[in-house]
């Protein structure tokens, strides 16, 4: 059962509830009247502004948004699969920036879905379907070539599950992605970046075109953070993606081509047999 908790200063109360993945907390944004941040066990997961769903607050979500923006001409409706729901931030963004888009959210945590629906309701006119099931199982039900974009942002206990890191998983992603479509993934890692390099190699085994966006300090292996991987079977809009990432409030860097291959450093693709969850973030990351 969700409980409200006053944090002082008046305004909306935070909401705390036990969900399948831990303790969820919805924290009101003091700078945005209808803005909320979702935390799971103290780790920030999503930010939503119900008055302005096109606003993306988190650095990595802005980069996911850039990838969606570049998937088709502005305003054109898209068919999007979201693996991992959180507070449905990216689905709200697509619905706001590309009306008439059709979207499927696959989120394992049914209690989290109920919490978000109750306190951060979706626009009733948005074409968004939410399935409470495992991401890979949900992906298996999507028809061949249905999606213009597949977005993977799946974390359980702040780690991406092992079965969502393999070539077999990405083969399913490519199956459901139409020719010319794109796959976008949020990957969390820190020094020595073994997981990130392996995920790039895994994507390269399935998709011929890749680009990676991240904070330069993350790419240099100086701190734990998020990287956004963009993949397709056709050449990517790297120049525009690079410009947008560099223009963010926290400017990032984009690697592609030979530079990205050099960064990968000969890492081997991950298979179901060798897959491991992403690394545990250090406690200081969420302070």
C-alpha positions in Angstrom: 0.0 0.0 0.0 1.3 3.4 -1.0 1.8 5.9 1.8 2.2 9.7 1.6 5.0 11.5 3.4 5.4 15.2 3.9 8.9 16.4 3.2 8.4 20.0 4.5 7.9 23.3 2.8 4.3 22.5 1.8 3.3 21.4 -1.7 2.7 17.8 -2.8 3.7 14.9 -0.5 6.1 12.2 -1.5 4.6 8.7 -2.0 6.3 5.6 -0.7 5.3 2.1 -1.6 6.7 -1.4 -1.6 7.0 -2.8 -5.1 8.3 -6.0 -6.5 11.8 -4.5 -7.1 12.1 -2.9 -3.7 11.0 0.3 -2.0 9.6 2.9 -4.5 9.4 6.6 -3.7 7.9 9.4 -5.8 9.5 12.7 -4.8 7.9 16.0 -5.8 10.2 18.3 -7.8 10.4 21.6 -5.9 11.1 23.5 -9.2 8.3 22.0 -11.3 4.8 22.1 -9.9 3.9 18.7 -11.4 7.4 17.2 -11.6 8.2 13.9 -9.9 11.3 11.8 -9.5 11.0 8.0 -9.0 13.5 6.3 -6.8 13.8 2.5 -6.2 15.7 1.6 -3.0 17.1 5.1 -3.1 18.4 4.9 -6.7 16.9 7.6 -9.0 15.1 5.8 -11.9 13.0 8.4 -13.7 11.9 12.0 -13.7 8.5 13.1 -15.1 6.9 16.5 -15.5 3.2 15.9 -16.1 2.8 19.5 -17.3 5.6 19.1 -19.8 6.3 15.5 -20.7 8.7 16.6 -23.4 11.1 17.8 -20.6 13.8 15.2 -20.0 15.7 16.0 -16.8 18.1 13.1 -16.5 21.2 13.2 -18.6 20.9 9.7 -20.1 17.2 10.2 -20.8 18.0 13.3 -22.8 20.4 11.2 -24.9 17.7 8.5 -25.4 15.4 11.3 -26.4 17.9 12.6 -29.0 18.0 9.1 -30.5 14.2 9.0 -30.8 14.2 12.5 -32.3 16.5 11.3 -35.0 14.7 8.1 -35.8 12.4 9.8 -38.3 11.5 13.4 -39.4 10.0 15.6 -36.7 6.4 14.9 -35.8 6.1 11.6 -37.7 4.4 8.9 -35.6 6.6 6.0 -34.5 6.0 2.5 -33.3 8.2 2.1 -30.2 8.9 -0.8 -27.8 10.1 0.3 -24.3 11.9 -2.5 -22.4 11.7 -1.2 -18.9 9.1 1.2 -17.8 10.1 3.2 -14.8 7.7 6.2 -14.6 7.1 5.9 -18.4 9.2 9.0 -19.1 10.3 8.1 -22.6 6.9 6.9 -23.6 5.4 10.2 -22.5 8.1 12.0 -24.4 7.3 10.2 -27.6 3.6 10.7 -27.2 4.1 14.5 -26.7 6.6 15.0 -29.5 5.1 12.5 -32.0 1.3 12.4 -31.6 -0.4 9.2 -32.9 2.6 7.1 -32.1 1.9 3.5 -31.0 3.9 2.3 -28.1 4.4 -0.8 -26.0 6.0 -0.7 -22.5 7.3 -4.0 -21.1 7.8 -3.7 -17.3 8.2 -6.7 -15.1 7.3 -4.9 -11.9 3.5 -5.0 -11.8 3.3 -3.2 -8.5 5.4 -0.4 -9.9 3.2 -0.1 -12.9 0.1 0.2 -10.6 1.9 2.9 -8.5 2.9 5.0 -11.6 -0.6 4.6 -13.2 -2.2 5.7 -9.9 -0.1 8.8 -9.1 1.4 9.7 -12.5 -1.4 8.9 -15.0 -0.8 8.6 -18.7 -2.6 10.9 -21.1 -5.8 8.9 -21.9 -5.4 9.8 -25.5 -1.9 8.3 -25.8 -1.6 5.0 -27.7 0.5 3.3 -25.0 0.0 -0.3 -23.9 1.8 -1.6 -20.8 2.6 -5.2 -20.3 3.7 -6.5 -16.9 6.1 -9.2 -17.9 9.8 -9.9 -18.3 11.4 -7.8 -21.0 12.7 -10.7 -23.1 9.4 -12.6 -22.8 7.5 -9.5 -23.8 9.8 -8.8 -26.7 9.1 -12.3 -28.0 5.4 -11.4 -28.5 6.2 -8.4 -30.7 5.7 -9.2 -34.4 8.6 -9.2 -36.8 9.6 -5.8 -38.1 6.9 -4.0 -36.0 9.1 -1.4 -34.2 10.7 1.7 -35.6 12.6 2.0 -32.3 13.4 -0.4 -29.5 14.5 1.3 -26.2 16.2 -0.9 -23.5 16.4 0.7 -20.1 16.0 -2.2 -17.8 17.4 -2.4 -14.3 16.7 -4.7 -11.4 18.3 -3.6 -8.2 20.3 -1.0 -10.2 21.7 -3.8 -12.4 20.7 -4.9 -15.9 19.7 -8.6 -15.8 22.1 -11.0 -17.5 19.6 -12.4 -20.0 19.2 -8.8 -21.5 22.9 -8.5 -22.4 23.5 -11.3 -24.9 23.6 -11.7 -28.7 20.6 -13.9 -28.5 18.6 -11.1 -26.8 19.8 -8.6 -29.5 18.9 -11.0 -32.2 15.3 -10.8 -30.9 15.6 -7.0 -30.8 16.7 -7.0 -34.5 13.9 -9.3 -35.4 11.2 -6.9 -34.1 12.9 -3.8 -35.5 11.9 -2.8 -39.0 14.7 -2.3 -41.7 16.1 1.1 -41.1 14.9 1.2 -37.5 17.0 1.7 -34.4 17.9 0.1 -31.1 18.8 2.4 -28.2 20.1 1.1 -24.9 21.0 2.7 -21.5 24.2 0.9 -20.3 25.6 1.6 -16.8 29.2 0.8 -16.0 32.4 2.1 -14.3 36.1 1.5 -14.4 37.5 -0.6 -16.0 34.5 -0.5 -18.3 34.5 -4.3 -19.0 30.8 -4.5 -19.2 30.4 -1.5 -21.5 33.0 -2.7 -23.9 31.5 -6.2 -24.0 28.0 -4.7 -24.7 29.4 -2.7 -27.6 31.0 -5.9 -29.0 27.7 -7.7 -28.5 25.7 -5.1 -30.4 28.4 -5.1 -33.2 27.8 -8.8 -33.7 24.1 -8.1 -34.5 24.0 -4.5 -35.9 26.4 -3.1 -38.5 26.1 0.5 -37.4 26.8 1.8 -33.9 27.4 5.0 -32.0 27.9 5.6 -28.3 27.2 8.7 -26.2 28.5 9.3 -22.7 30.2 11.8 -20.4 33.9 12.0 -21.3 34.8 11.1 -17.7 32.8 7.9 -18.0 34.5 7.0 -21.4 37.9 7.6 -19.8 37.0 5.2 -17.0 37.2 7.8 -14.3 33.7 7.3 -12.8 30.6 5.1 -12.9 27.9 6.4 -15.2 25.5 5.9 -18.0 26.3 5.4 -21.7 23.7 5.4 -24.5 24.3 3.0 -27.3 22.5 3.6 -30.7 22.5 0.8 -33.2 20.9 0.2 -36.6 21.3 -1.7 -39.9 21.7 1.6 -41.8 24.1 4.5 -41.4 23.3 6.6 -38.3 22.8 10.4 -38.2 26.1 10.6 -36.2 26.8 14.3 -37.0 23.5 15.5 -35.6 23.5 13.0 -32.7 27.0 14.3 -31.8 25.8 18.0 -32.0 22.8 17.4 -29.8 24.8 15.4 -27.2 27.5 18.1 -27.1 24.8 20.8 -26.6 23.3 19.1 -23.5 23.5 20.9 -20.1 26.1 18.2 -19.2 27.9 17.9 -22.5 28.7 14.4 -23.7 30.9 12.8 -26.3 29.9 10.5 -29.2 32.2 7.7 -30.4 31.6 5.7 -33.6 33.4 4.0 -36.4 37.1 3.2 -35.9 37.2 5.2 -32.6 34.4 3.1 -31.1 36.1 -0.1 -32.3 39.3 1.0 -30.7 37.5 1.8 -27.5 35.9 -1.7 -27.5 39.5 -3.0 -27.4 38.9 -6.5 -28.7 36.1 -7.4 -26.2 34.2 -10.5 -27.0 30.4 -10.6 -27.7 28.3 -11.9 -24.8 26.2 -15.0 -25.2 23.4 -16.4 -23.1 26.0 -18.9 -21.8 28.4 -16.3 -20.7 26.1 -13.4 -19.7 26.3 -11.7 -16.4 24.3 -8.8 -14.9 25.8 -5.3 -15.2 28.0 -4.2 -12.3 26.7 -3.0 -9.0 27.0 0.8 -8.8 29.2 2.1 -6.0 27.2 3.7 -3.2 28.5 7.1 -3.8 26.8 7.2 -7.2 23.4 8.0 -5.6 24.5 10.4 -3.0 
